[in-house]
Amino acid sequence: MKPHNLGLVLGAFAGIAHLLWSVLVYLGLAEAFVVFVEHLHFVESPFRILDISLSGAVILVIAASLVGYVIGFVLGKLAGLLAKY
């Protein structure tokens, strides 16, 4: 697998996941989602959902996409190195 392609896939996945999270926060549904997931895992969180800011959401999506790309690229390079052995 080409590192660039894996980076694009993981970057897109991370970006889309965080875009969906930002939409949930904007719609006021994020807290209900978090509570639902917490109950599925038998945990309770001390955290609360803050109000959304457009600039914060944009930075979140871009940062998540970049980190996802870097992780995918590095994993792709490692997989290429390991495939030689």
C-alpha angles and dihedrals in degrees: 000000000000113000092224092054093048089048091053093049095048092041091052092047093050092045094049092046091053092044088055090048090052090051090051090051091048092050092047092242099110097089093051089049092050092048090049093051092045092053090050088057096040094242137121122210128213090209127103132201115252127212114278125248120197094225091049092050092049092049090047093053094045094046093047091049092050094047090047090051093049092048091048092047093050092046089049091052091048091049089051091051093047092048089063091064 
